[in-house]
Amino acid sequence: MKFRDGMWLVNDQFTVQHAEEVYSVTPREDNKAVTLLAPTKKIFSRGDTLNLATLSVELEAQFDGVISLEVTHHAGARRLGPDIDLFPDGRPESTGDVKKNADGKGATITSGSLSATVSGNNHTFDIKFHATNDSKHLTSLLNRSVGLAYSPALSTPKQVEDLSAHKHYVFTQTELSVGESIHGLGERFGAWNKIGQNVEVWNEDGGTSSEQAYKNVSFWLSSRGYGVFIDTPDKIDMEIGSERCSRLQTTVEGQRLKWYLIYGPTPKEVLTKYSILTGKANRVPAWSYGLWLSTSFTTSYDEDTVNHFVSRMSESKIPVEVFHFDCFWLRAFHWCDFVWDPESFPDAKGQIQRGKEAGLFNKVSVWTNPYVGQASPVFKYAAEKGYLLKKTNGDVWQWDLWQTGMGVVDFTNPEACEWFSGCMEQLLDMGVDSIKTDFGERIPTKNVQWHDKSVDPSRMHNYYAFIYNKLVYEAVQKRFGKNEAILFARTACAGSQRFPLQWGGDCESTPAALAESVRGGLSLGLASFAFWTSDIGGFEGSPPPWIYKRWVAFGLLNSHSRLHGSNSYRVPWLVDDSSTEPENCTDVLRHWVQLKRQLMPYLYAQSIESVANGWPTSVRAVALEFPDDSTSWYCDREFMVGSQLLAAPVFEEDGSAEYYLPPGRWFSFWDGKEVQGSRWIREKYSFLQTPLFVREGSVLVLGQAEGSGGFGYDWLSSGGEVRLYGVKQGDKAVLVDTNGDEKGTLEVDSNGELTGLDALNGDWKVSNLG
């Protein structure tokens, strides 16, 4: 949303007014906040105080390193819900302090390591955010950087009497420093650095090859060691160096705009503080890291199809940890009434039980969405009970996009929540272990009335993702335990990281879509989402074997790994017509599943650390580990797996790969060869390899590639290998068991020897590779 026509002119669709100066500075009684009165013209005389708008700007110390800013035009406007659920694990104590200048015209508010200084110069609007100790400049709100706007443009001030034909906006423009890059705002598939982009924070079902996003999160991270969380579930328009090249503009419709500036100083510390605000991901069970195999979407499948797939996977020595039944476990036109199609699955409960007992799969997942199609008798029941969203005239809101005549479950109605949760419990009773919570993006905002009359339909649009996934997640938690629940969710907003896991949605079966998925995972990870994955092989279309195999390598290095497609299956032998050539799809899939099983002692320990700190496990941005390396902030074709492994997918059919290694010594995972960082490298890789490097100072614990117990095997007692890569005294690895409990630490002592091996049982080999 551009308010200007170039540098000099105002966009003729708007009337725009800016805060021109700070007229007064008023500290709050507890001295932890300060309110600025900012008129929209400079005040030189008493007459200048009349017939103008003023903006109230409140700065508040929230907790160490975090200061909030709220801009208000008309304070009498109602504060409708819903609100983003903040501080779910408790609010840290604020140690804020406000010091006014001696002349009373300016002030500095301090919140631990972060300060904001309001200039005391006459007729000036200037707020600088900086580090408290070393005064490192972060960003500023300078001249004409805070304001309000009307659209269409006003012809007379009296039009404000009735704004029914106008929209009212509040905006801020924070300064962008030279060389600063901006990242995040949810799962976005375009360029990872958002400078130069217009971004709307508004959930849409747009696939991975558009500017739209399933998971819009109102938080962005700067390469300068700070981030900003915008505290609203409503639509946010961002002009990121795209209206004024040196400014990031944030605009919301309404009378208020509030955001929190979070100072690290490192990006990992920024994410930790952001997760204090909006919540941390919960642990997920060890079994969920194994291979998930799906029926795919519109393919033909029944009990025989499923049995054939899992049996042949077993014969191919590719263990299926989770089998997923997609949409057509239900009858056509009946989504989602939770009734199995009796023709395709006449004994679903028995089939699930038999598959588990035969060891063909350990767990089962099924698809759902928060809509009810009119063809199902359940629609009439839900409509009569008031469980479906209504129009303002009392009709049930319906449309034919996706499911014919479908209604939307109204999760603001406690009785609807109880009913929907009960439907989940019935699935769990049948032997289902996980729920794929699909859809939830296209939530209507016009002419609708929610059961809870205190909510604003526009604010419900994004927030629906939170309450939908929260409800289902808690139902699974209730059945299996706090740390044994897992979803497969497509839509999200700020706070949804608390209900793992999320996957990337509908991608094509192309190298471009593989790159889009990498960027989406990197971007979402910057909002404290610890767990993420994509559809291996791509969702739309039929992947050529080389794409399938390269995506297998990428997918098995994600925290979670699922084979899933749209109108074609993803079992490996159907991708390459049961090829017996070397490095065929079946052999490649087996290889990468076995490698991930080997990595479980490392991967699971990393995930526990990630959950505790609000970090992504994998796909983790290289910049989080190397924030002082400028090039790392532009690396969107590679990622970290935890803190010690760097991986890069191969995007070329001939196996050519280009990747960047940050400063330091690196070691090839495959042969231990040492490579110096701070450079780009081009190499070719077989399908059994991808660029995978270990950081110097790593104590890497590897378990068994094969064996009983699935991915939840007792890796601390099964034997394996401990690899040392360029270690020195103090380098270590924390050992956690399958429950996520810490059982010991392997640490290099002053003699270069590894201590703590007594915490491991079985046959272990220690290899020093540098």
C-alpha positions in Angstrom: 0.0 0.0 0.0 1.8 3.1 -1.2 0.8 6.4 0.2 3.1 8.4 -2.1 3.5 8.9 -5.8 7.3 8.8 -6.0 9.3 10.9 -3.6 7.5 14.2 -3.8 3.8 13.6 -4.4 1.0 12.1 -2.3 -0.9 9.2 -3.9 -4.2 10.8 -5.0 -6.2 7.9 -3.5 -5.2 9.0 0.0 -5.3 11.9 2.5 -2.1 11.4 4.6 -1.2 13.1 7.8 2.1 12.6 9.6 3.3 13.1 13.2 5.3 16.3 12.7 6.7 16.8 16.2 6.7 15.5 19.8 4.7 18.1 21.7 4.8 16.5 25.1 6.4 13.6 26.9 4.5 12.0 29.8 6.0 9.1 31.8 3.6 6.5 33.3 3.4 6.4 37.1 5.5 3.2 37.3 8.1 4.8 35.1 8.1 1.8 32.7 6.3 3.6 29.8 6.1 7.0 28.3 3.4 8.6 26.1 4.2 11.1 23.4 1.6 13.5 22.1 2.4 14.0 18.4 0.4 16.6 16.4 0.1 16.4 12.7 1.6 19.8 12.2 4.3 21.8 13.9 3.0 23.9 16.8 4.3 27.4 16.8 1.3 29.1 18.5 -1.8 28.4 20.4 -3.9 28.6 17.3 -1.8 25.7 15.8 -3.3 23.3 18.4 -6.8 23.6 16.8 -8.4 21.7 14.0 -5.8 19.0 13.5 -5.3 15.4 14.3 -2.9 14.2 16.9 -1.3 10.8 17.4 -0.5 9.2 20.7 2.7 7.2 20.7 3.3 5.0 23.8 6.6 3.3 24.3 6.7 0.6 27.0 9.5 -1.5 28.5 8.2 -5.1 28.2 11.1 -7.2 29.4 14.9 -7.3 28.8 15.6 -6.3 25.2 12.0 -5.7 24.3 10.2 -2.3 23.9 6.7 -2.0 22.5 5.4 1.0 20.5 1.7 1.7 20.1 0.4 4.4 17.8 -3.2 5.5 18.4 -5.3 8.1 16.5 -8.8 7.9 18.0 -8.6 6.1 21.4 -12.3 5.7 21.7 -12.4 3.0 19.0 -13.4 -0.4 20.4 -10.7 -3.0 20.9 -12.4 -6.0 19.3 -10.9 -9.5 19.5 -9.4 -11.9 18.9 -6.0 -11.0 20.2 -2.8 -12.9 19.7 -2.1 -15.0 22.7 0.9 -13.4 24.3 3.2 -14.7 27.1 1.7 -18.2 27.2 4.4 -19.5 29.5 4.4 -16.4 31.7 5.5 -12.8 31.5 9.1 -12.0 32.5 9.5 -9.1 34.9 10.0 -5.7 33.4 12.9 -3.7 34.6 12.1 -0.7 32.5 13.0 2.9 33.3 12.2 6.3 31.8 14.5 9.3 32.1 13.3 12.6 30.8 15.7 15.2 29.6 16.5 18.0 32.0 14.4 20.4 29.9 11.5 18.0 29.8 11.4 17.9 26.0 12.9 14.4 25.3 13.4 11.1 27.1 15.0 7.7 27.0 13.2 4.6 27.9 15.4 1.6 28.8 14.4 -2.1 28.9 17.6 -3.9 29.9 19.8 -4.2 26.8 17.5 -2.0 24.6 16.8 1.7 24.8 14.7 4.1 22.8 15.6 7.8 22.8 13.1 10.5 22.0 14.7 13.6 20.7 14.2 16.8 22.7 14.8 19.1 19.7 12.0 21.6 19.1 9.5 20.7 16.4 11.1 17.4 15.7 9.8 13.8 15.6 12.7 11.5 16.1 12.8 8.2 18.0 16.0 6.2 17.9 16.2 2.5 19.0 19.7 1.5 20.1 21.6 -0.9 22.4 21.8 0.3 25.9 25.5 -0.5 26.6 27.3 0.4 23.4 24.6 2.6 21.8 24.7 0.4 18.6 22.1 1.9 16.3 19.3 -0.4 15.3 16.6 1.7 13.6 14.7 4.9 13.9 11.4 6.6 13.4 12.4 9.9 11.8 10.6 12.8 10.1 7.2 11.9 8.8 7.6 8.2 9.8 4.4 7.9 11.8 1.0 8.8 10.5 -2.6 8.1 9.5 -4.3 8.0 6.2 -7.8 8.1 4.7 -8.9 6.5 1.5 -10.5 7.6 -0.7 -8.9 11.1 -0.2 -11.0 13.5 1.8 -12.4 16.5 0.0 -13.3 18.3 3.3 -12.4 17.5 7.0 -16.1 17.2 7.7 -16.2 13.8 5.9 -14.6 12.3 8.9 -17.9 12.6 10.7 -19.0 9.4 8.8 -16.3 7.1 7.6 -18.6 4.4 6.2 -17.4 5.3 2.7 -13.8 5.6 3.8 -11.0 3.5 5.2 -8.7 4.7 8.0 -5.1 3.5 8.3 -2.3 3.9 10.8 1.3 3.4 9.7 4.9 3.6 10.8 8.1 3.7 8.7 11.2 2.4 10.4 14.6 3.3 8.9 16.6 0.7 6.9 20.3 1.0 7.2 22.7 0.6 4.3 23.2 -3.1 3.6 20.4 -4.2 6.0 18.3 -7.2 5.0 14.9 -8.2 6.2 13.6 -11.8 6.6 10.6 -13.8 7.8 6.9 -12.8 7.9 5.9 -16.4 7.9 6.4 -19.1 5.2 7.1 -17.1 2.1 8.4 -18.7 -1.1 9.8 -15.7 -2.9 13.2 -14.1 -2.3 14.3 -14.7 1.2 15.5 -11.2 1.7 12.4 -9.1 1.6 13.9 -5.7 0.7 12.1 -4.3 -2.3 9.0 -6.4 -1.7 5.4 -5.5 -0.8 4.1 -8.2 1.5 0.5 -8.6 2.8 0.3 -10.6 6.0 -3.0 -12.3 5.1 -3.5 -16.1 4.9 -4.4 -17.4 1.5 -4.5 -20.8 -0.3 -2.0 -19.8 -3.0 0.5 -22.7 -3.4 4.2 -22.2 -3.2 4.8 -20.4 -6.5 3.0 -17.1 -5.7 3.4 -14.1 -3.4 0.6 -15.5 -1.3 1.3 -17.6 1.8 -0.5 -20.2 3.9 1.4 -19.2 7.0 1.5 -15.4 7.5 3.3 -14.5 10.7 3.6 -10.8 11.8 7.2 -11.0 12.7 10.3 -10.0 10.8 14.0 -10.3 11.5 16.7 -7.8 10.6 20.3 -8.6 9.8 21.2 -5.9 12.3 20.4 -8.0 15.3 16.8 -7.0 16.0 13.3 -8.1 15.0 9.8 -6.6 15.1 6.6 -8.4 16.1 3.4 -6.7 15.0 0.7 -7.4 17.5 -2.4 -7.9 15.5 -4.0 -10.9 13.7 -5.6 -8.5 11.2 -4.3 -7.8 7.7 -1.0 -6.0 7.6 0.5 -4.3 4.6 4.3 -4.1 4.4 6.3 -1.9 2.0 9.8 -3.1 2.7 12.0 -0.6 1.0 9.5 -0.6 -1.8 7.8 2.8 -1.3 10.7 4.6 0.3 13.9 2.7 -0.4 15.3 3.5 3.0 12.2 2.7 5.1 10.1 -0.3 6.1 6.5 0.8 6.2 3.9 -1.1 8.3 0.2 -0.3 7.8 -3.0 -1.5 9.4 -6.6 -0.5 8.9 -8.1 0.9 12.1 -7.2 3.4 14.8 -4.2 1.6 16.4 -0.9 0.0 15.4 1.2 -1.8 18.0 4.6 -3.5 17.6 7.4 -4.9 19.7 11.0 -4.2 18.8 13.2 -7.1 20.0 16.9 -6.8 20.4 19.2 -9.8 20.5 21.9 -8.9 19.9 22.3 -12.2 18.0 19.4 -13.4 15.8 19.1 -16.6 17.8 18.6 -14.4 20.9 16.0 -12.4 19.0 14.0 -15.6 18.2 14.3 -16.7 21.9 12.8 -13.5 23.1 10.1 -13.6 20.3 9.2 -17.1 21.5 8.7 -15.7 25.0 6.1 -13.4 23.5 4.2 -15.8 21.3 5.2 -19.3 22.6 7.6 -22.1 21.9 7.0 -25.3 20.0 6.2 -28.4 22.0 8.3 -31.5 21.8 7.2 -34.1 19.2 7.7 -37.8 19.6 10.8 -39.5 18.2 8.8 -41.8 16.0 7.5 -38.8 14.0 11.0 -38.2 12.6 10.7 -41.4 10.5 9.3 -41.7 7.0 5.6 -40.8 6.4 4.0 -42.4 3.4 0.7 -41.1 2.0 -2.0 -42.4 -0.3 -1.6 -39.1 -2.2 -4.6 -36.9 -2.9 -6.9 -37.8 -5.9 -5.3 -41.1 -6.7 -7.4 -44.2 -6.4 -6.8 -46.1 -3.2 -8.5 -48.6 -0.9 -7.5 -51.2 1.6 -5.8 -53.3 -1.0 -3.8 -50.4 -2.4 -2.6 -49.4 1.1 -1.6 -53.0 2.0 0.3 -53.3 -1.3 2.2 -50.1 -0.7 3.3 -50.8 2.8 4.1 -54.4 2.1 6.4 -53.6 -0.8 8.1 -50.9 1.3 8.7 -53.5 3.9 10.1 -55.9 1.4 12.3 -53.1 0.1 13.7 -52.6 3.6 12.3 -49.0 3.7 10.5 -48.8 7.1 7.3 -46.7 7.0 6.9 -45.1 10.4 3.6 -43.4 9.6 1.0 -44.2 7.0 -1.2 -41.3 6.0 -4.8 -41.5 4.6 -5.5 -38.4 2.6 -8.9 -36.8 1.8 -10.6 -39.8 0.1 -10.7 -41.9 3.2 -13.9 -39.9 3.3 -16.8 -40.2 0.8 -16.7 -37.6 -2.0 -18.7 -34.5 -1.2 -18.8 -35.4 2.5 -15.7 -33.5 3.7 -15.4 -33.5 6.5 -17.9 -35.6 8.4 -15.4 -38.1 9.8 -17.0 -41.2 8.3 -14.8 -43.6 6.4 -15.8 -44.5 2.9 -17.4 -48.0 3.5 -16.7 -49.1 -0.1 -12.9 -48.4 0.0 -12.4 -49.0 3.7 -15.1 -51.4 5.1 -13.1 -52.2 8.2 -10.9 -49.2 8.8 -10.3 -49.8 12.5 -9.4 -53.4 11.8 -7.2 -52.5 8.9 -5.2 -50.0 11.1 -4.8 -52.6 13.8 -3.7 -55.3 11.4 -1.2 -53.0 9.7 0.4 -52.1 13.1 0.4 -55.7 14.3 2.1 -56.8 11.1 4.8 -54.1 11.5 3.9 -52.6 8.2 3.7 -49.2 9.8 3.9 -48.0 13.4 1.4 -45.1 13.3 -1.5 -43.7 11.3 -2.4 -40.2 10.2 -5.6 -39.0 8.6 -6.6 -35.8 6.8 -9.2 -33.3 8.0 -10.3 -29.8 7.4 -12.6 -27.4 9.4 -15.3 -27.4 6.8 -18.5 -29.5 6.3 -19.9 -30.2 2.9 -23.7 -29.8 2.4 -24.1 -33.3 0.9 -23.3 -34.8 4.3 -26.0 -35.3 6.9 -23.6 -33.8 9.3 -24.0 -30.4 7.7 -27.7 -30.3 8.7 -26.8 -31.4 12.2 -24.0 -28.8 12.6 -26.2 -26.0 11.1 -29.1 -26.7 13.4 -26.8 -26.8 16.4 -25.2 -23.5 15.5 -21.8 -25.0 14.9 -21.3 -23.2 11.6 -20.3 -19.6 10.8 -23.3 -17.5 9.9 -24.0 -14.5 7.8 -25.2 -11.3 9.4 -28.8 -12.1 8.4 -28.7 -15.4 10.2 -28.1 -17.7 7.2 -25.3 -20.2 7.4 -22.4 -18.9 5.4 -21.7 -21.2 2.4 -19.9 -21.4 -0.9 -18.9 -24.0 -3.5 -15.2 -23.4 -3.5 -13.5 -26.6 -2.4 -16.6 -28.5 -1.1 -20.0 -27.9 -2.6 -22.2 -25.9 -0.3 -19.6 -26.1 2.5 -19.9 -24.3 5.8 -17.1 -23.3 8.2 -16.9 -24.6 11.7 -17.3 -21.7 14.1 -14.6 -22.3 16.7 -15.7 -19.2 18.7 -18.7 -21.4 19.8 -17.6 -23.5 22.8 -20.2 -26.2 21.9 -18.9 -26.4 18.3 -15.4 -26.9 19.7 -16.6 -29.6 22.0 -18.3 -31.4 19.1 -15.3 -31.1 16.8 -12.9 -32.3 19.5 -15.2 -35.2 20.0 -14.9 -36.1 16.3 -11.2 -36.1 16.8 -11.5 -38.5 19.7 -13.5 -40.9 17.6 -10.7 -41.0 15.1 -8.2 -41.6 17.8 -10.4 -44.4 19.2 -10.0 -46.2 15.8 -6.2 -46.3 16.1 -5.4 -42.9 14.4 -2.3 -41.3 16.0 -1.9 -38.0 14.2 -4.2 -35.5 12.3 -3.4 -33.6 9.2 -5.1 -30.3 9.7 -5.4 -29.0 6.2 -6.9 -25.8 4.9 -8.2 -23.0 7.2 -6.9 -20.1 5.1 -9.9 -18.9 3.1 -11.9 -17.6 6.1 -14.6 -15.1 5.0 -14.6 -11.6 6.5 -17.5 -9.8 4.8 -21.1 -10.0 5.9 -20.4 -12.7 8.5 -21.3 -13.0 12.2 -19.3 -15.3 14.5 -20.9 -16.9 17.6 -18.7 -14.7 19.8 -20.0 -11.2 19.0 -16.9 -9.6 20.4 -14.6 -10.6 17.6 -13.9 -8.7 14.4 -14.3 -10.9 11.3 -11.2 -9.4 9.7 -9.1 -10.2 12.8 -10.6 -13.8 12.7 -9.3 -14.4 9.2 -5.7 -15.2 10.2 -6.4 -16.1 13.8 -8.7 -19.0 12.7 -5.5 -20.9 12.0 -4.5 -20.7 15.7 -7.8 -21.8 17.2 -8.3 -24.6 14.7 -4.9 -26.2 15.2 -4.9 -25.5 18.9 -8.2 -27.4 19.3 -7.0 -30.5 17.4 -3.6 -30.5 18.9 -5.0 -30.4 22.4 -7.3 -33.3 21.6 -4.4 -35.4 20.5 -2.4 -34.3 23.6 -5.3 -35.3 25.8 -5.2 -38.8 24.3 -1.4 -39.5 24.1 0.3 -37.1 26.5 1.9 -33.6 26.4 5.0 -34.6 24.4 3.4 -37.3 22.2 1.1 -35.1 20.1 1.8 -34.1 16.5 -0.2 -32.5 13.7 0.5 -32.0 10.0 -0.7 -28.4 9.6 -0.9 -26.2 6.5 -2.1 -22.9 7.8 -0.6 -20.8 10.7 -0.2 -17.4 12.2 1.8 -16.0 15.1 1.7 -18.5 18.0 0.9 -21.5 15.8 4.4 -22.8 16.4 3.1 -24.1 19.7 1.2 -26.8 17.8 3.7 -28.7 15.6 4.3 -29.7 12.9 3.7 -27.6 9.8 4.3 -28.5 6.2 4.8 -26.3 3.1 1.6 -27.0 1.2 1.1 -27.5 -2.6 4.4 -27.3 -4.5 5.0 -28.4 -8.1 7.4 -31.3 -9.0 10.1 -29.1 -10.4 13.5 -27.8 -9.3 12.1 -24.3 -9.0 9.5 -25.6 -6.6 12.2 -27.4 -4.6 14.0 -24.1 -4.3 10.7 -22.4 -3.3 10.2 -25.0 -0.6 13.7 -24.3 0.8 13.0 -20.6 1.0 9.6 -21.3 2.6 11.2 -23.4 5.3 13.9 -20.9 6.0 11.4 -18.1 6.2 9.0 -19.9 8.6 11.9 -21.0 10.8 12.5 -17.4 11.6 9.2 -17.3 13.6 10.3 -19.9 16.1 8.7 -22.9 14.2 10.9 -25.7 15.3 9.5 -28.4 12.9 8.7 -28.2 9.2 8.8 -30.2 6.0 7.5 -30.3 2.4 5.9 -32.9 0.2 8.8 -35.0 -1.1 8.9 -35.1 -4.8 6.6 -32.1 -5.1 2.8 -32.2 -4.7 1.5 -31.2 -8.2 2.4 -33.3 -11.2 4.5 -36.4 -11.6 8.2 -35.9 -10.6 10.8 -37.2 -13.0 13.1 -39.6 -11.2 15.9 -37.2 -10.7 13.7 -34.6 -9.1 12.2 -37.2 -6.8 15.6 -38.5 -5.7 17.0 -35.0 -5.1 13.9 -34.1 -3.1 14.2 -37.3 -1.1 17.7 -36.1 0.0 16.3 -32.7 1.0 13.2 -34.1 2.7 15.1 -36.7 4.8 17.3 -33.8 6.1 14.2 -31.9 7.3 13.0 -32.5 10.8 10.1 -34.5 9.3 9.8 -36.4 6.0 6.7 -37.3 4.0 6.1 -38.8 0.6 2.9 -37.2 -0.7 1.5 -36.2 -4.1 -1.7 -34.9 -5.8 -2.7 -37.1 -8.7 0.2 -39.6 -8.7 1.7 -41.9 -6.1 5.0 -41.3 -4.4 6.2 -44.9 -3.7 9.6 -45.0 -5.4 9.1 -48.0 -7.8 6.3 -46.2 -9.5 8.4 -43.1 -10.1 11.1 -44.9 -12.1 9.1 -47.9 -13.3 10.8 -50.3 -10.9 14.2 -49.5 -12.3 17.0 -51.8 -11.2 19.7 -49.4 -12.4 22.3 -48.3 -9.8 20.9 -45.4 -7.6 17.3 -46.2 -8.6 14.5 -44.4 -6.6 14.0 -47.3 -4.2 17.7 -47.6 -3.4 18.0 -43.9 -3.0 15.0 -43.6 -0.7 16.3 -46.5 1.5 19.7 -44.8 1.7 18.4 -41.5 3.0 15.9 -43.1 5.4 18.8 -45.1 6.9 21.0 -42.0 7.1 18.3 -40.0 8.9 17.9 -42.9 11.4 21.7 -42.7 12.0 21.4 -39.0 12.7 18.6 -39.4 15.3 20.9 -39.1 18.4 22.1 -35.8 17.0 18.8 -34.6 15.4 16.7 -35.3 18.4 19.1 -33.6 20.8 19.2 -30.6 18.5 15.4 -30.5 18.4 15.2 -30.4 22.2 17.5 -27.4 22.3 15.5 -25.8 19.5 12.2 -26.2 21.4 13.8 -24.8 24.5 15.1 -21.7 22.8 12.5 -21.0 20.1 14.8 -21.9 17.2 14.1 -24.0 14.0 15.6 -27.4 14.0 15.8 -27.9 10.2 15.4 -26.0 7.9 17.6 -23.5 9.9 18.9 -20.4 8.1 22.7 -20.3 7.9 22.6 -16.7 9.1 21.3 -17.8 12.5 24.6 -19.6 13.1 26.8 -17.1 11.3 25.2 -13.7 11.7 28.5 -11.8 11.4 29.1 -13.2 7.9 27.3 -10.9 5.5 27.1 -13.6 2.8 25.1 -15.9 5.1 22.2 -13.4 5.0 21.8 -14.1 1.3 22.0 -17.9 1.4 18.6 -19.2 0.5 19.6 -22.4 -1.3 21.1 -24.1 1.7 20.3 -24.6 5.4 21.6 -25.8 8.7 20.4 -29.1 10.2 20.7 -28.1 13.8 23.8 -26.0 14.7 26.5 -28.4 13.4 25.5 -29.6 9.9 25.2 -27.6 6.7 23.2 -29.1 3.8 22.4 -27.9 0.3 20.0 -29.5 -2.1 21.0 -30.3 -5.7 18.9 -28.4 -8.2 20.5 -29.6 -11.5 19.8 -32.8 -13.4 23.4 -33.5 -14.0 24.2 -33.4 -10.2 25.9 -30.0 -10.2 25.6 -28.2 -7.0 26.7 -24.7 -5.9 26.9 -23.9 -2.2 28.5 -21.5 0.2 30.5 -22.5 3.3 30.7 -19.7 6.0 34.1 -18.9 7.7 35.9 -21.7 9.5 36.9 -25.3 8.9 34.3 -27.7 7.5 34.4 -31.4 7.0 32.6 -33.4 4.4 30.1 -35.8 6.1 30.8 -38.4 3.4 34.6 -38.7 3.5 35.8 -36.4 6.3 37.7 -34.2 3.8 38.5 -30.8 5.3 37.4 -27.7 3.4 38.1 -24.1 4.3 35.1 -21.8 4.4 34.3 -18.2 3.4 33.8 -19.3 -0.2 31.5 -20.7 -2.8 32.1 -24.2 -4.2 30.8 -26.0 -7.3 30.8 -29.8 -7.4 28.9 -32.8 -8.7 27.1 -35.2 -6.5 25.6 -38.7 -7.0 22.0 -39.3 -5.8 23.4 -41.0 -2.7 25.0 -37.7 -1.6 24.3 -34.0 -1.4 26.5 -31.2 -0.1 26.6 -32.1 3.7 29.3 -30.6 5.8 30.1 -30.7 9.5 31.2 -27.7 11.4 34.6 -27.7 13.1 34.3 -28.3 16.9 31.5 -30.9 16.3 31.1 -34.0 18.5 28.6 -35.9 16.2 26.8 -38.9 17.7 25.5 -41.3 15.1 23.2 -44.3 15.8 22.2 -47.3 13.8 21.0 -47.1 10.2 18.8 -50.2 10.6 17.2 -52.2 13.4 14.0 -52.7 15.3 12.1 -50.0 17.2 11.6 -47.7 14.3 12.9 -44.1 14.7 12.1 -44.2 18.4 14.7 -46.9 19.0 17.0 -46.6 22.1 19.9 -45.0 20.3 22.0 -44.5 23.5 22.1 -48.3 24.0 22.2 -49.6 20.5 25.8 -48.7 19.6 27.1 -46.5 16.8 29.8 -44.0 16.1 31.0 -40.8 17.7 32.8 -38.6 15.2 35.1 -35.7 16.2 35.6 -32.9 13.7 38.4 -30.4 14.4 37.6 -30.5 18.1 39.3 -28.6 21.0 38.9 -28.7 24.7 35.3 -28.0 25.8 33.6 -29.1 22.6 30.7 -31.3 23.5 27.5 -33.1 22.5 24.5 -33.4 24.8 23.0 -36.9 25.0 19.2 -37.2 25.1 17.0 -40.3 25.1 13.9 -40.9 23.1 11.8 -39.1 25.7 14.0 -36.0 25.3 15.6 -36.3 28.7 19.2 -35.4 29.1 21.3 -38.5 30.0 24.8 -37.1 29.8 27.4 -35.1 27.9 30.3 -36.1 25.7 33.0 -33.5 26.1 36.6 -33.1 24.9 39.1 -32.7 27.8 42.4 -30.9 27.9 44.2 -33.9 26.5 41.9 -34.1 23.5 40.2 -37.2 24.9 36.4 -37.7 24.9 34.8 -38.0 28.3 31.3 -39.1 29.2 31.2 -42.3 27.1 29.9 -44.1 30.2 26.5 -42.7 29.3 26.4 -44.8 26.2 25.8 -48.6 26.1 26.5 -51.0 23.4 29.3 -51.1 20.8 30.5 -47.5 20.1 33.4 -46.4 17.9 35.1 -43.0 18.3 36.6 -41.5 15.1 38.8 -38.4 15.1 38.4 -36.8 11.7 40.4 -33.7 12.0 
